[in-house]
Amino acid sequence: MVQVKKLLVGILSLMNHITQISETGGMIEVLNKLTRLSMSNTKTIV
């Protein structure tokens, strides 16, 4: 019984970790989009 609880805690912990990684990735994507939208298009004159 103790081993089953340890296994379940490990699985739930891993699921929480994966969820946090996914949420962080989503936030980074949104920030990148906002950054691209706010950047003006510039041309380099040589």
C-alpha positions in Angstrom: 0.0 0.0 0.0 2.8 2.4 0.8 4.5 1.7 -2.5 1.3 2.4 -4.4 0.9 5.7 -2.6 4.5 6.6 -3.4 4.0 5.8 -7.0 0.8 7.8 -7.2 2.4 10.8 -5.5 5.3 10.6 -8.0 2.9 10.4 -11.0 0.8 13.3 -9.7 4.0 15.3 -9.1 5.2 14.6 -12.6 1.8 15.7 -14.0 1.9 18.9 -12.1 5.4 19.5 -13.4 4.4 18.9 -17.0 1.4 21.2 -16.6 3.6 24.0 -15.3 6.0 23.5 -18.2 3.1 23.7 -20.7 1.7 26.8 -19.0 5.1 28.5 -19.1 5.5 27.6 -22.8 2.1 29.1 -23.6 3.0 32.3 -21.7 6.3 32.6 -23.6 4.5 32.2 -27.0 2.0 34.9 -26.1 4.8 37.3 -25.0 6.7 36.6 -28.2 3.6 37.5 -30.2 3.1 40.7 -28.3 6.7 41.6 -28.7 6.5 41.0 -32.5 3.4 43.1 -32.7 4.9 46.0 -30.8 8.1 46.1 -32.9 8.0 48.5 -35.7 9.2 47.4 -39.1 12.5 49.1 -39.9 14.7 49.0 -42.9 18.4 49.3 -42.8 19.9 51.9 -45.0 23.4 51.1 -46.1 
